[in-house]
Amino acid sequence: MHFSPNIRPSLETEDTDPAERELARMIINIRKRQIKGVDLLDLWSGGHMLPTAYATGRMVRFLSKIYGSQKGILSVDVGASATTIAAAFRNKSTLKVLPQFGLGENLVGLLNYTTLENILKWCSLDITSGVLLDYLHQKSLYPSSIAATKEDLAISQAIARQTLSLAMQSASKDFPRNIATIKPNLTPLFDPILASGSTLSSASKPGLSLLLLLDGLQPVGITTVILDQNNLLPLLGVAASQNNLLPVQVLESGAFLSVGSVVAPVVSAKYGTSILKAKLNYENGAEANVDLKFGTIEVLPLANGESGRLTIQVPRGVDVGFGVGRGGSIPVSGGALGVVFDGRGRPLDLPTDPVRRRELIKKWTWTLGGA
């Protein structure tokens, strides 16, 4: 029997932190009996060992308090055993561990929540349902295997997109009310978005990881995407309780890969229609311009460590977070790709014609530096 303080000490107050801490210690004690050496590691850490998902949630809450932004902070971890989504909105946070959306042994169970056709719509190659089904079963049997062919890579990326989309839909049901959004049925405003997991970190180029996140999460407005390639976020979540300066120092040290800033306007228009014009002013006085057409992705270079000022103009009916039909000017930081403009609209509506759909996916991948 384990006890913790009441999670609702009054009708107006809900405090789940003590119960979450108690559950975390229970999980560690269970792991001590299951896995040899965990008890020794817990001893070395002075009893501060924590479950990965719980530590990630703590770190996201900590960053939310540090940034103090109106937008939320989002962390996604697409792993073999589960997909974990942690979100924090100032004083409110959610943590969702979804084992049904893991990319390992449970992969065949994904078909309980989606169809083969919905997975294949994200594929850039002409692959049959039978080939996809065979891949799902093989991957379930050998979850540590890696893609050996272009077909395997295309399938694994398509599965990751659909998995991330389903996980986000499930997690968003627990998001607090009255958070910053552009439209209620779309992804809330987040900045930054932190992503980890072997599917993302093992991608050959950052652009492939970014496109996967853009397709699966469909972020809106203006945000920064950061890849946690070394899975440091949960470690910092544990360290934050002992040294609250350390996580901030690590974040600023370059240990995380900044993919860049993303501008994703909310709009529905005809393909090829101009939906946004932007000017990027660099620190050295140079400038670059982009005229974003609906259905396309554009990139303006801005290297890591550099910063600039982005001025955006939008026509009537387009919203990038400043309000419908309103533009604005904001500072932006560089990254591996620079500033990425996603003009495909929200929600993302892929063409029904399979040939045109695959060609567009290839075009988007090429624009972000993929092959």
Secondary structure, DSSP 4 states (H G I P E B T S, - for coil): ------S-SBTTB---HHHHHHHHHHHHHHHHHHSTTHHHHHHHTTT----HHHHHHHHHHHHHHHH--SSEEEEEEE-SS-EEEEEEETTEEEEEEEGGG-SSTTGGGGGGTS-HHHHHTT-SS---HHHHHHHHHHHHH-TT----SHHHHHHHHHHHHHHHHHHHHHHHTTSPSS---SSTTSPPPEEEEEEESHHHHTSSSHHHHHHHHHHHH---EEEEEEE-TT--HHHHHHHTTT-TTHHHHHHTTT-SEEEEEEEE-B----TT-EEEEEEEEETTS-EEEEEEETT-EEEE---TT-EEEEEEE--TT-BSSS-TT--EEEEEE--SSEEEEE-STTTT---SSHHHHHHHHHHHHHHTT--
